[in-house]
Amino acid sequence: MAVADVIVIGGGITGCATAYELSKRGVQVTLLEREHIHAMGSGWTLAGVRQSGRHSAELPLAREAIRRWETLGEELDADVDYRQRGNLRLALDEQEVATIRRVVEQGNAAGVEMVYLDSTAAREIAPVITDSVAGASFCPTDGHADNLKTVQAYAHAAQRHGAAIITGVEVLHLATLGDRVTGVVTTDGTYNADVVIVAAGVYSPQLLAPLGLPLPIEIVHCPVAQTIPTDSFRLDPVLGVASGGFAARQTAGSGIRFIGASIPWGEGHHTPGNVGMTVQQMNNMVRNALAILPGLGALRIERTWGGLIDSTPDVIPVLDAVTSHPGLVVGAGFSGHGFGIGPISGEILANLATIGSDDRFDLSPFGLDRFAHDSIARTQLEMLG
Ligand SMILES: Cc1cc2nc3c(=O)[nH]c(=O)nc-3n(C[C@H](O)[C@H](O)[C@H](O)COP(=O)(O)OP(=O)(O)OC[C@H]3O[C@@H](n4cnc5c(N)ncnc54)[C@H](O)[C@@H]3O)c2cc1C
């Protein structure tokens, strides 16, 4: 039987950032990952880092995250390819102009530096977009980073501070004594801990359900493609659309990564065989992409994949020290935008695990008990990228 102060379940950005924040404070932390780090959402992501279009409850976290991203590579002693070149969200017709104008108004009212651009101004920022775009929002402080490098940087920094990162071990269930969570039972035996942090992405609900704690996520599937590096195509900002059915960015290595519309995914456990995109999804994704970025047609595809998204009914995550179950902290349900706020989710979860709160933020919208009676109406997942 192994003993740690804190066990983190899941080696995505949430778990690795949390392990780093905890180990930096001298906490003895063990992270358990079933596959390898960045095996799921944090490996599949587009990796946009944005505050524009965020839910008002999430905005303070996103703002603080952007402050952290600016020096994150230096802090973790690794290049995470962070680029702060804005987010351009397109309105493709007059109807979408109203949506985009509303995003700008709401952003400005919340203090986010955002402007509405007409078609000509949008094309000055991204000349590669179609000339039939109707308008766009632009947030210059948004950006993107390399997801694999970021998660690796967090994991390595955590290890340098003494964290144990154990891969190839699956947590089968949480161990409890009465209502208290005392550790985890795994494929490698039992690990005891003062606190267990569930950061297991789409698999978080099944770890919480046996404790009578519902986390009613809808799992949606999003197709992704990346071209080989290209000098002939320059896209500075992250690109999105009002409908959420397309987003793209140019990686630091100069490939274009783009995503299509998400669809419900009902396959149960994911395998390499069932998580790829269907031919129909590929067709839709490419058709949309070419309508927005016509020059993409000449580029060669390097890789395609599909990613699962853990979408909560109100499309904001759970960040909570669960009072009904002492010793349990949850960081899950990031609803397609957990990469950008990963650095702050890690700080918050470390604070919840060690001092039970994080007074910098109003965390009341992120409580797990908001789902206790399943009364929250489902909001459509709109903003990606
Ligand atoms: C296609 C796509 C595009 C996206 N675009 C963006 C974007 O532009 N910007 C943005 O901010 N976000 C974006 N997101 C969302 C973002 O990537 C995720 O919210 C974020 O990566 C989630 O990180 P996580 O650490 O919470 O979960 P994950 O990265 O999914 O990590 C969970 C880990 O837990 C492990 N695990 C699960 N169950 C167990 C178990 N029982 N025992 C041990 N280990 C377990 C898994 O193997 C996995 O590695 C996108 C997501 C997708 C799929």
The ligand as an ORCA input file, in Angstrom:
! r2SCAN-3c Opt
* xyz 0 1
  C     -10.860     18.788    -30.297
  C     -10.735     19.615    -29.050
  C     -10.469     20.973    -29.146
  C     -10.317     21.727    -27.996
  N      -9.971     23.048    -28.101
  C      -9.699     23.760    -26.979
  C      -9.185     25.076    -27.074
  O      -8.947     25.600    -28.152
  N      -8.941     25.753    -25.919
  C      -9.172     25.200    -24.686
  O      -8.958     25.862    -23.681
  N      -9.628     23.930    -24.576
  C      -9.894     23.212    -25.685
  N     -10.345     21.928    -25.591
  C     -10.626     21.365    -24.264
  C      -9.363     21.022    -23.499
  O      -8.449     20.383    -24.334
  C      -9.743     20.168    -22.310
  O     -10.743     20.845    -21.554
  C      -8.554     19.898    -21.403
  O      -7.459     19.413    -22.131
  C      -8.976     18.901    -20.339
  O      -7.855     18.585    -19.571
  P      -8.013     17.601    -18.366
  O      -6.669     17.447    -17.760
  O      -9.113     18.083    -17.472
  O      -8.539     16.238    -18.988
  P      -7.757     15.210    -19.958
  O      -6.706     15.890    -20.733
  O      -8.790     14.452    -20.689
  O      -7.013     14.270    -18.926
  C      -7.686     13.284    -18.173
  C      -6.698     12.145    -17.985
  O      -7.228     11.247    -17.020
  C      -6.855      9.938    -17.396
  N      -7.785      9.016    -16.738
  C      -9.115      8.918    -16.942
  N      -9.654      7.997    -16.143
  C      -8.643      7.500    -15.387
  C      -8.568      6.511    -14.363
  N      -9.663      5.851    -13.933
  N      -7.372      6.252    -13.804
  C      -6.244      6.923    -14.208
  N      -6.266      7.853    -15.193
  C      -7.442      8.155    -15.760
  C      -6.982      9.940    -18.914
  O      -6.225      8.898    -19.513
  C      -6.482     11.335    -19.252
  O      -5.103     11.356    -19.589
  C     -10.485     21.118    -26.719
  C     -10.744     19.760    -26.620
  C     -10.859     18.998    -27.771
  C     -11.090     17.522    -27.648
*
